[in-house]
Amino acid sequence: MATQWLQDCLGYHNRCGNGPESLLPTRVLDVDSPIVRLYVSCGEKAQYVCLSHCWGLSQIIITTAKTLQDRISGIPWTSLSRTFQEAITFTRSLKVRYLWIDSLCIVQDDKHDWEQEAARIAMIYENSFLTLAATKSTNGQGGMFSNLNVHELVVNVHDTSYHLYVRRLIKHLHNDPQEFPLLSRAWVLQERLLSPRVLHFTNGELAWECREDMHCECDRLSDDSTNAADTEKAKFSDALANASTSILRKTWHEIVSTYSGLNLTKPSDKFPAISGLVKALSRHWTITPVHSNILRTSQDNRCLAGLWQQTFLHDLLWRTRIDWRCARPTTWRAPSWSWASINTKVYFEDAKDGYESSDSAEVHDVICDPAGSDPTGELKMKSSSLVISGYLTPAWLLFSWDGDGIRWTKHHLLTTSGPEPNVFYPDYLYCEEDPPAFYSEAVHCLLLSAGRISHFSLILRCLDPGEQVYERMGLVEQFSHHLGIWEDETGGPLDKTKHPWYKALQEKSRVTIA
């Protein structure tokens, strides 16, 4: 079955490619002989397979600076986890000589090697012949292969015995992704999206996804209403092919929304684990002169702490859910205006009716310095800032909380425009550990977008009044009728100068957000 899917893809899918030989990664496993060895490539081309897997809590075999030469000499079969053994067995059945596994092909305790190889993740997966995904397994002992349990039932009907063979309903990765441990891992998202072809090993069957199609052994994916073009993988491929700013922006927002809800073992991997997707998108996104003046980094980097230079104001419109938040990370990894600064799934508010932002705020400078050689990797500690000008108005936060007095169930924003509370999306959970001044301390609204139905503003807390330095606290949606602003009868552009909320906005303020 898997062979047929592979042959169909190689023969008929232009977007997936026909699996030509590609430059080998720096190191690969040579599985051609009975003894598996780590092979250091010399710039040659060949087909290779990648493995996508969960490391799990138990220790799996890795390559370190101390064991590198041992791995090159040969790796004992018994030292390999079940997942690695079965991945090697399947790769051999494909008649492919080389297999790339991250834990063995990257020197894990060498920071320079890790950064260098992590920066090449996009090319490694994009150029692979096939990616094998241990989708069912939580760790290296879970393996790839499964036995499907079929139960025999004997049913008597009118004195005639019938033998029925039944199995449990199979969960499918596109309909029930939460059922598969691998799909909950943040690193795996870019591995799936970048690979031309992925073969999933689940508990009940094999499943296939490529840039143009998807299949499973029971054929449910082919028969149900799920369209192959609607999968994340197909949408990402379409976005790269079309490469329009609006499509790429929407694609990025969908990627971030999915990615921010996945799990990372090391919080510092927040940017490295998505850097491959950033590199792939950056090759298709063109910088225009109107955007070039906001870029100031030590490297040529068009994605600034997870926000794209081309759509920066749109990308600032991320929010949490009102009913789902967690504490802000204690260790800094991103500026407060970046979605990567929090540990919660985020959503974007850039598709509201009547959305417009060109006259609401202006970005003057963005500073983002990487911690290492990869401009899409970790950021240098507290090195990032945003200089932006816009209409800044004072506001106050009102809180209500549940019985234990620790977790607030509602957050309302009371603006200077009137007593009506607005929908406030806090970036993180405010609790008793915050300073008591938090209750009465004034905050500020920085208007980002103004539409016929609603306005969106950043909620900022002042850190340094003299230098006008602020931190982001959340996003607020202010409905136009709360502000006394109504669209005209034709639904056309508003004359904002006639409305009371805008009359209070005399001129734009220039602030720095850390």
Sequence and secondary structure as in RCSB ss.txt:
>XXXX:A:sequence
MATQWLQDCLGYHNRCGNGPESLLPTRVLDVDSPIVRLYVSCGEKAQYVCLSHCWGLSQIIITTAKTLQDRISGI
PWTSLSRTFQEAITFTRSLKVRYLWIDSLCIVQDDKHDWEQEAARIAMIYENSFLTLAATKSTNGQGGMFSNLNV
HELVVNVHDTSYHLYVRRLIKHLHNDPQEFPLLSRAWVLQERLLSPRVLHFTNGELAWECREDMHCECDRLSDDS
TNAADTEKAKFSDALANASTSILRKTWHEIVSTYSGLNLTKPSDKFPAISGLVKALSRHWTITPVHSNILRTSQD
NRCLAGLWQQTFLHDLLWRTRIDWRCARPTTWRAPSWSWASINTKVYFEDAKDGYESSDSAEVHDVICDPAGSDP
TGELKMKSSSLVISGYLTPAWLLFSWDGDGIRWTKHHLLTTSGPEPNVFYPDYLYCEEDPPAFYSEAVHCLLLSA
GRISHFSLILRCLDPGEQVYERMGLVEQFSHHLGIWEDETGGPLDKTKHPWYKALQEKSRVTIA
>XXXX:A:secstr
 HHHHHHHHHHH TTT     EE  SEEEE SSSSBEEEE  S EE EEEEE    SS    B TTTHHHHHH B
 GGGS HHHHHHHHHHHHTT  EEE HHHHSBTT HHHHHHHHTTHHHHHHT SEEEE TT SSTTS S      
EEEEEEETTEEEEEEE      TTT GGG GGGGBHHHHHHHHHSSEEEEE SS EEEEESS EEETTSHHHHSS
  GGGSHHHHHHHHHHH  HHHHHHHHHHHHHHHTTSB SSGGGTTGGGHHHHHHHHTT    HHHHTTEE SS 
 SEETTEEGGGHHHHT EE BTTB     SS  S TTSGGGSSS  EE    TT   TTTEEEEEEE  BSSS T
TS B TT  EEEEEE EEEEEEEEE  TTSSS SEEEEEETT S EEEEEESS   TTS GGGGT  EEEEEEEE
 SSEEEEEEEEEEETTTTEEEEEEEEEEETTTTT    TT     GGGSHHHHT  S EEEEE 
